[in-house]
């Protein structure tokens, strides 16, 4: 078993399954998705993590429903493929040998159970995808790659697995968790106003965190370093957030341009957070200096729809990108990502739309798009369906949106966030009329 990975790839590597992409093996191997699977291993801890105030087990991505067990104690659950999960395991980790088990549940069975439970309140269409897809039903009731239950372009492989990294982290007081960056050109000062929103995680019982924050940008001419004193009170939703501003003279940087309009210049940012107990967290990433505006001016029939980048109207040329592989762990291959993006660049494309029935792509995908000047139209992962509006479902969607925006927002390639794929048109054109009822749209 390989982690990051998934059950179909593991079974193929161990010769339990033949090539699932051959012939009708997608149907012959569907039994895999109807079963629960356990991933288990022992691991050694060679120093006493109990000396730290906080010890966390972090999953960057679990596909999808699981119970997490450390040393025979259940420490948490997962329910959303697109969320990072952080579990406090200080009480359960021990010096020496430890055991971890991830009990993965069949997404097909969970989706069916959620659909049947939802019927007690109201129906969320569609009941199922077209029978010609040879797929599975009710994927709109779970937060998983929608296409994994089949689509008009591909087979159903409702995989399970630990599809992204899993690791331990330990600290005493607080750490830097996420950073978003806003760059706005200030015409009055002829400089770029750069706003950093920094998210920290501290001890659960603490009301304040303290330390020093260093923000460094290596420009074309100088290394800009700013130091900030951090003394933050916990917000109402339990987070520690700091907003810091820097000013970068226009002459210090070059603009980021889409492919065909100029160079896609990038600048390295290093952010270091040092607590009063001298623990340090460091994040490095690259940003671009550019303005992006979606222009929707009224015209005789409708509105315009085009982008201005750095004040210049851009003729968008590009494509729709579905998941690189129907098995999400195989879509993380940098060689394949680089080939696809370089191919788009070579044929003079300047935009790709990350389609809403797939996944939020890996960090490396967006880094390559930044480098190549490929603008990204980023869908949220909702497609061709209606979705539940229960409190539980909406809570996990909020977690998903927060995590993905904080993870990806700093990329200059992302010029648009879109809510979904074809959900509004499905309502307007009443795609679900064959579902034995009609949805009526009324104007306010």
Backbone torsions as a table, in degrees:
resi	resn	phi	psi	omega
1	UNK	NA	135.1	179.4
2	UNK	-117.5	131.5	175.1
3	UNK	-122.2	129.5	0.5
4	UNK	-64.9	145.2	-178.7
5	UNK	-176.3	-161.0	-178.4
6	UNK	-159.6	164.3	-170.9
7	UNK	-66.8	-38.1	-179.3
8	UNK	-65.5	-44.0	179.5
9	UNK	-65.9	-38.7	179.0
10	UNK	-64.5	-42.9	-179.5
11	UNK	-68.1	-35.4	175.9
12	UNK	-67.4	-42.9	-179.3
13	UNK	-64.1	-28.4	179.2
14	UNK	-95.1	13.4	175.0
15	UNK	60.4	25.1	173.5
16	UNK	-85.9	-31.6	173.5
17	UNK	-115.8	144.0	167.6
18	UNK	-75.2	179.9	178.6
19	UNK	-57.2	113.0	-174.5
20	UNK	-70.0	-15.9	-178.2
21	UNK	-90.8	5.8	-177.9
22	UNK	-99.8	133.6	173.2
23	UNK	55.5	-129.2	-179.9
24	UNK	-102.9	26.2	-178.5
25	UNK	-66.9	-20.1	175.2
26	UNK	-62.2	-36.0	179.1
27	UNK	-81.6	-40.5	-178.0
28	UNK	-65.7	-26.1	-177.7
29	UNK	-101.6	12.6	-176.6
30	UNK	-65.0	-18.6	177.6
31	UNK	-57.7	-27.9	-178.1
32	UNK	-59.3	-42.0	-175.8
33	UNK	-77.2	-11.1	-179.4
34	UNK	-94.0	0.4	-177.3
35	UNK	-111.8	157.0	170.0
36	UNK	-89.5	148.2	-176.8
37	UNK	-133.6	140.7	177.0
38	UNK	-110.4	131.9	170.9
39	UNK	-107.9	125.1	-176.3
40	UNK	-142.5	145.8	174.7
41	UNK	-161.0	161.8	170.6
42	UNK	-100.9	152.5	176.3
43	UNK	-145.2	152.5	-176.5
44	UNK	-101.4	137.8	171.0
45	UNK	-112.7	113.5	-171.5
46	UNK	-97.2	7.9	171.2
47	UNK	-146.3	160.4	-170.1
48	UNK	-79.3	97.3	178.1
49	UNK	-66.4	-19.5	178.9
50	UNK	-64.4	-12.5	177.1
51	UNK	-72.5	-17.8	179.6
52	UNK	-90.3	150.2	177.8
53	UNK	-69.4	-32.3	-177.0
54	UNK	-128.6	129.1	174.1
55	UNK	-132.0	117.8	-175.6
56	UNK	-119.9	147.2	168.2
57	UNK	-104.8	122.6	-173.3
58	UNK	-115.7	126.9	172.3
59	UNK	-110.9	116.2	175.9
60	UNK	-73.6	-21.7	177.8
61	UNK	-169.9	122.1	174.9
62	UNK	-121.7	133.7	-178.9
63	UNK	-112.0	102.3	-10.2
64	UNK	-129.5	-51.2	-176.2
65	UNK	-98.7	126.3	-178.9
66	UNK	-154.7	159.2	165.8
67	UNK	-110.1	133.2	-178.2
68	UNK	-105.8	126.5	-175.9
69	UNK	-124.4	126.6	175.3
70	UNK	-117.7	122.0	177.9
71	UNK	48.5	47.6	174.9
72	UNK	70.9	14.7	176.7
73	UNK	-120.3	127.3	176.9
74	UNK	-74.2	121.5	-175.6
75	UNK	-109.5	-4.2	177.9
76	UNK	170.1	175.3	179.7
77	UNK	-131.4	159.4	171.1
78	UNK	-124.9	152.2	-178.3
79	UNK	-148.3	3.3	-175.4
80	UNK	-141.1	120.6	-178.1
81	UNK	-64.3	-22.4	-170.6
82	UNK	-104.4	18.2	-176.9
83	UNK	-119.2	141.1	169.9
84	UNK	-83.1	130.3	-180.0
85	UNK	-109.1	132.4	-179.3
86	UNK	-124.3	116.2	-176.7
87	UNK	-114.3	133.1	176.2
88	UNK	-78.0	116.3	-178.2
89	UNK	-122.1	18.1	-177.3
90	UNK	-54.5	-39.7	-176.6
91	UNK	-73.3	-15.8	-168.5
92	UNK	-115.8	-17.0	179.4
93	UNK	-80.7	148.6	-177.7
94	UNK	-140.5	156.4	175.9
95	UNK	-66.4	133.1	-178.7
96	UNK	97.7	-138.4	-172.9
97	UNK	-80.9	134.8	176.9
98	UNK	-133.4	157.7	177.5
99	UNK	-124.4	137.6	173.7
100	UNK	-125.1	136.1	175.4
101	UNK	-130.5	131.4	174.1
102	UNK	-112.1	109.1	-179.1
103	UNK	-90.6	103.4	-175.7
104	UNK	-93.5	132.5	-177.4
105	UNK	-98.9	150.0	177.3
106	UNK	-60.2	118.7	178.9
107	UNK	-67.2	-28.4	179.1
108	UNK	-66.4	-44.6	-179.8
109	UNK	-69.3	-40.5	179.3
110	UNK	-64.2	-43.3	179.7
111	UNK	-60.8	-41.8	179.0
112	UNK	-63.0	-43.9	-180.0
113	UNK	-64.5	-40.9	178.8
114	UNK	-66.2	-38.2	177.3
115	UNK	-61.9	-46.0	-178.1
116	UNK	-66.0	-36.5	177.4
117	UNK	-68.8	-36.9	179.7
118	UNK	-64.5	-31.2	-179.4
119	UNK	-59.0	-22.5	179.6
120	UNK	-66.9	-23.3	-177.9
121	UNK	-106.1	-59.3	178.8
122	UNK	-163.1	163.3	-176.7
123	UNK	-91.4	134.9	175.6
124	UNK	-110.9	105.0	-177.6
125	UNK	-79.8	159.8	-1.2
126	UNK	-84.2	159.1	177.6
127	UNK	-66.5	-37.7	-178.1
128	UNK	-159.4	165.4	173.4
129	UNK	-78.4	164.9	178.4
130	UNK	-56.1	142.8	-176.6
131	UNK	-62.5	-26.2	-179.7
132	UNK	-65.1	-16.1	179.7
133	UNK	-76.9	-14.8	-175.0
134	UNK	54.0	43.8	-174.2
135	UNK	-112.8	-159.0	-179.8
136	UNK	-119.0	162.2	-173.6
137	UNK	-102.0	160.8	166.5
138	UNK	73.1	24.5	179.9
139	UNK	-65.2	-22.5	179.3
140	UNK	-71.3	-3.8	177.0
141	UNK	-94.6	-1.7	-179.4
142	UNK	-132.8	155.9	179.9
143	UNK	-97.1	79.9	-177.9
144	UNK	-141.3	158.8	175.2
145	UNK	-46.7	114.5	-175.3
146	UNK	-61.9	-35.2	-177.4
147	UNK	-71.4	-12.9	-178.0
148	UNK	-68.6	-15.1	175.7
149	UNK	-93.3	7.2	178.7
150	UNK	103.2	150.2	176.8
151	UNK	-145.0	176.4	-178.1
152	UNK	-69.1	-13.3	-178.9
153	UNK	-107.9	-3.8	-174.1
154	UNK	-161.1	167.0	-174.8
155	UNK	-80.6	169.1	176.8
156	UNK	-91.8	121.1	169.4
157	UNK	-136.1	81.0	-177.3
158	UNK	-73.3	77.8	-172.3
159	UNK	-71.4	163.7	166.2
160	UNK	-132.0	158.0	177.6
161	UNK	158.0	177.8	173.6
162	UNK	-100.2	92.7	-165.1
163	UNK	-89.3	-7.0	174.3
164	UNK	-132.2	-178.2	-174.1
165	UNK	-63.5	150.9	170.8
166	UNK	-131.6	137.6	-174.2
167	UNK	-158.9	166.0	175.5
168	UNK	-100.3	147.8	171.6
169	UNK	-138.5	144.2	-179.5
170	UNK	-138.9	137.6	178.3
171	UNK	-158.7	168.4	-176.4
172	UNK	-99.0	-53.5	-173.3
173	UNK	-109.2	-55.4	-176.8
174	UNK	-163.0	158.3	177.6
175	UNK	-137.7	159.1	173.8
176	UNK	-81.7	128.1	-174.3
177	UNK	-107.2	-52.3	-176.1
178	UNK	-143.0	158.2	178.0
179	UNK	-141.0	133.4	168.0
180	UNK	-116.8	155.2	-173.8
181	UNK	-134.9	130.8	174.0
182	UNK	-117.8	127.4	177.4
183	UNK	-114.7	122.4	179.7
184	UNK	-132.0	133.2	-179.0
185	UNK	-83.4	129.6	-178.2
186	UNK	-102.3	105.7	-175.6
187	UNK	-68.6	-27.4	-177.7
188	UNK	-73.0	-29.7	179.9
189	UNK	-106.8	-4.0	-177.8
190	UNK	54.7	44.4	-178.0
191	UNK	-146.5	168.7	177.7
192	UNK	-97.0	124.7	171.4
193	UNK	-88.3	118.7	-177.6
194	UNK	-112.7	119.1	-179.2
195	UNK	-110.2	123.6	177.2
196	UNK	-104.3	125.2	171.0
197	UNK	-105.9	115.4	-172.0
198	UNK	-112.1	127.9	-178.8
199	UNK	-107.8	128.2	-179.2
200	UNK	-114.5	158.5	169.5
201	UNK	-123.0	130.6	-178.8
202	UNK	-121.0	-170.2	175.0
203	UNK	-65.4	142.4	-175.2
204	UNK	-61.7	-28.1	-176.5
205	UNK	-92.3	-7.4	-176.2
206	UNK	-81.6	142.1	175.3
207	UNK	-95.3	-21.1	-178.9
208	UNK	-133.1	155.4	165.5
209	UNK	-127.3	152.5	-178.2
210	UNK	-137.4	150.3	177.0
211	UNK	165.7	-165.6	177.2
212	UNK	-121.6	137.0	178.9
213	UNK	-115.1	125.7	177.4
214	UNK	-112.7	125.1	177.5
215	UNK	-116.8	125.2	-176.7
216	UNK	-125.6	130.6	172.9
217	UNK	-123.5	123.9	178.0
218	UNK	-90.6	101.3	-178.0
219	UNK	-89.4	-175.5	179.9
220	UNK	-67.9	-25.9	-172.6
221	UNK	-114.9	-36.8	-176.8
222	UNK	-142.3	162.7	171.5
223	UNK	-95.5	114.0	-178.8
224	UNK	-92.9	120.4	-179.8
225	UNK	-127.4	127.8	176.3
226	UNK	-122.3	142.5	177.8
227	UNK	-115.9	135.4	-179.1
228	UNK	-130.1	137.6	172.4
229	UNK	-80.3	129.8	-178.4
230	UNK	-106.4	120.0	173.9
231	UNK	-145.8	88.1	-166.4
232	UNK	-114.7	135.2	173.6
233	UNK	-89.3	142.7	179.0
234	UNK	-63.9	136.0	180.0
235	UNK	-76.5	174.0	-178.4
236	UNK	-62.6	-30.5	179.2
237	UNK	-92.1	14.8	171.6
238	UNK	84.9	15.4	-178.1
239	UNK	-108.2	157.1	170.9
240	UNK	-110.3	118.7	-173.9
241	UNK	-132.5	132.5	175.7
242	UNK	-122.4	139.0	175.7
243	UNK	-115.6	121.0	-177.9
244	UNK	-125.4	143.4	-176.1
245	UNK	-120.1	141.9	174.7
246	UNK	-130.7	157.6	176.0
247	UNK	-122.3	127.0	-179.6
248	UNK	-117.9	116.2	178.6
249	UNK	-56.3	141.7	-178.5
250	UNK	-54.2	-36.2	-176.5
251	UNK	-69.6	-12.7	-176.6
252	UNK	-84.7	-15.1	-174.7
253	UNK	-138.2	158.4	171.3
254	UNK	-103.5	157.2	-178.5
255	UNK	-75.6	153.4	170.0
256	UNK	-90.5	126.5	-178.7
257	UNK	-121.8	148.9	172.5
258	UNK	-66.6	160.0	178.5
259	UNK	-53.6	128.6	179.5
260	UNK	94.5	-8.7	-177.2
261	UNK	-116.4	-6.0	-178.9
262	UNK	151.9	-172.9	-176.8
263	UNK	-81.3	142.1	177.1
264	UNK	-91.8	77.7	-175.4
265	UNK	-76.1	138.0	-178.5
266	UNK	-127.7	151.3	-177.9
267	UNK	-132.7	133.7	-176.2
268	UNK	-79.0	131.6	174.6
269	UNK	-111.8	132.1	172.6
270	UNK	-120.6	124.6	178.4
271	UNK	-119.4	124.2	-179.0
272	UNK	-121.2	129.3	177.7
273	UNK	-117.6	121.4	-179.7
274	UNK	-117.7	120.7	-177.8
275	UNK	-78.9	170.9	178.6
276	UNK	-67.8	-16.4	175.1
277	UNK	-95.7	12.2	172.2
278	UNK	70.4	23.8	169.5
279	UNK	-85.5	142.7	-175.6
280	UNK	-124.8	133.4	170.3
281	UNK	-115.9	135.3	-178.9
282	UNK	-126.2	135.6	171.0
283	UNK	-125.6	137.3	175.1
284	UNK	-126.2	136.9	175.7
285	UNK	-161.3	172.2	-178.9
286	UNK	-116.5	144.7	178.0
287	UNK	-125.4	166.5	173.9
288	UNK	-125.1	153.1	177.3
289	UNK	-102.9	107.7	-179.6
290	UNK	-159.5	154.5	170.6
291	UNK	-106.5	146.6	179.6
292	UNK	-136.2	128.7	-177.8
293	UNK	-137.2	128.1	172.3
294	UNK	-89.8	119.8	-174.6
295	UNK	-99.5	118.7	178.7
296	UNK	-128.5	67.0	179.6
297	UNK	-80.7	144.6	177.4
298	UNK	-63.5	139.1	171.9
299	UNK	-131.8	-177.6	-174.2
300	UNK	-53.8	-44.3	-179.0
301	UNK	-128.1	93.0	178.1
302	UNK	97.0	-142.3	-177.6
303	UNK	-141.6	158.3	172.4
304	UNK	-71.1	163.8	176.5
305	UNK	-152.3	92.7	177.1
306	UNK	-153.8	166.2	-177.9
307	UNK	-105.4	141.3	165.0
308	UNK	-106.3	121.7	174.8
309	UNK	-110.6	122.9	-176.3
310	UNK	54.8	35.0	177.6
311	UNK	82.6	-1.8	-177.1
312	UNK	-103.9	126.7	175.3
313	UNK	-62.4	132.5	-176.9
314	UNK	-113.2	129.3	172.6
315	UNK	-86.2	109.8	-174.7
316	UNK	-76.8	125.6	177.9
317	UNK	-127.5	121.4	-176.5
318	UNK	-174.8	-151.7	-171.0
319	UNK	-153.5	170.2	175.4
320	UNK	-98.7	130.6	179.0
321	UNK	-112.3	116.1	174.3
322	UNK	-86.4	174.1	-179.3
323	UNK	-52.9	138.0	-178.8
324	UNK	-61.1	-32.3	171.9
325	UNK	-141.2	146.9	175.5
326	UNK	-68.6	-18.0	171.0
327	UNK	-96.7	109.5	-167.6
328	UNK	-58.2	-33.8	-178.9
329	UNK	-66.3	-25.9	178.9
330	UNK	-79.6	-15.6	178.7
331	UNK	-82.0	1.8	-178.9
332	UNK	-92.7	6.5	-175.9
333	UNK	-75.2	118.4	-175.3
334	UNK	-66.3	-35.0	-179.8
335	UNK	-59.1	-43.8	179.6
336	UNK	-68.4	-43.1	179.2
337	UNK	-60.6	-45.2	-179.1
338	UNK	-63.4	-40.7	179.2
339	UNK	-61.7	-45.2	-178.2
340	UNK	-65.7	-46.3	-178.4
341	UNK	-69.4	-39.2	177.8
342	UNK	-65.5	-37.4	177.0
343	UNK	-62.4	-42.2	177.4
344	UNK	-61.9	-43.4	179.3
345	UNK	-64.3	-41.9	-175.7
346	UNK	-65.1	-27.9	178.2
347	UNK	-97.1	18.4	171.7
348	UNK	72.8	22.0	170.6
349	UNK	-71.7	151.1	174.8
350	UNK	-131.0	5.6	179.3
351	UNK	-149.2	141.1	170.0
352	UNK	-129.6	138.9	176.3
353	UNK	-101.6	119.9	175.5
354	UNK	-81.2	108.0	-167.4
355	UNK	-69.8	141.9	-171.0
356	UNK	-75.8	0.8	176.3
357	UNK	-100.6	7.9	-174.9
358	UNK	-113.4	-118.5	-178.7
359	UNK	-134.2	159.0	163.9
360	UNK	-73.5	122.8	-171.3
361	UNK	-68.5	170.5	-176.9
362	UNK	-70.8	161.9	177.5
363	UNK	-54.1	-41.5	-176.2
364	UNK	-64.9	-33.7	177.8
365	UNK	-57.7	-47.7	-177.4
366	UNK	-72.8	-32.2	175.2
367	UNK	-62.4	-41.5	178.2
368	UNK	-67.4	-39.3	176.8
369	UNK	-62.3	-40.5	175.7
370	UNK	-56.9	-48.1	-175.4
371	UNK	-64.6	-35.3	-172.6
372	UNK	-94.8	-1.5	-179.9
373	UNK	71.5	30.4	178.1
374	UNK	-94.7	111.3	176.5
375	UNK	-67.1	143.8	-179.6
376	UNK	-115.8	123.2	166.8
377	UNK	-92.7	111.1	-172.6
378	UNK	-103.8	111.1	172.6
379	UNK	-78.3	147.8	160.8
380	UNK	-79.3	156.5	-167.1
381	UNK	-85.1	71.6	174.0
382	UNK	-136.6	132.8	-172.4
383	UNK	-152.4	127.4	167.0
384	UNK	54.2	30.8	-177.3
385	UNK	-152.1	164.4	162.7
386	UNK	-94.0	164.3	-175.6
387	UNK	-135.4	154.8	178.5
388	UNK	-63.3	156.0	175.2
389	UNK	-122.8	29.9	175.4
390	UNK	-68.7	156.4	179.3
391	UNK	-57.8	-42.2	-177.9
392	UNK	-63.9	-45.0	-179.4
393	UNK	-65.3	-44.1	-178.5
394	UNK	-66.9	-32.7	177.6
395	UNK	-63.2	-43.2	-179.2
396	UNK	-71.6	-29.4	174.5
397	UNK	-66.4	-41.2	177.0
398	UNK	-60.3	-44.2	177.7
399	UNK	-60.5	-41.2	179.6
400	UNK	-63.0	-48.3	-177.9
401	UNK	-64.4	-44.8	178.2
402	UNK	-58.0	-49.5	-176.2
403	UNK	-62.8	-46.4	-174.9
404	UNK	-70.7	-38.0	177.7
405	UNK	-66.2	-44.2	179.4
406	UNK	-65.1	-33.6	179.0
407	UNK	-70.6	-36.8	-166.7
408	UNK	-112.2	-15.3	-166.7
409	UNK	-58.1	-31.8	-173.3
410	UNK	-71.6	-10.6	-176.9
411	UNK	-72.5	122.9	178.9
412	UNK	-66.5	-19.6	179.9
413	UNK	-67.8	-28.5	-177.3
414	UNK	-79.8	109.4	-177.1
415	UNK	-107.0	-11.1	-178.9
416	UNK	-153.2	136.4	169.0
417	UNK	-108.4	122.8	179.8
418	UNK	-112.4	148.0	-171.7
419	UNK	-72.8	-26.7	-171.6
420	UNK	-174.9	179.4	172.8
421	UNK	-114.7	108.1	168.1
422	UNK	68.0	18.0	179.2
423	UNK	-72.0	-43.6	179.3
424	UNK	-64.4	-42.3	-178.8
425	UNK	-66.0	-30.4	176.6
426	UNK	-63.3	-38.5	177.7
427	UNK	-72.1	-47.0	-175.2
428	UNK	-61.6	-40.1	-177.6
429	UNK	-98.3	8.4	171.3
430	UNK	54.4	54.8	-179.9
431	UNK	-60.4	-21.6	-170.6
432	UNK	-100.5	24.6	-179.6
433	UNK	-62.1	-28.7	178.9
434	UNK	-77.8	2.7	179.0
435	UNK	-90.4	15.1	173.8
436	UNK	73.7	16.2	170.4
437	UNK	-155.8	165.4	-177.6
438	UNK	-116.2	135.3	173.6
439	UNK	-95.3	124.8	-178.7
440	UNK	-102.9	132.1	177.3
441	UNK	-103.8	122.5	179.2
442	UNK	-115.9	143.2	177.4
443	UNK	-80.1	145.5	179.1
444	UNK	-68.3	NA	NA
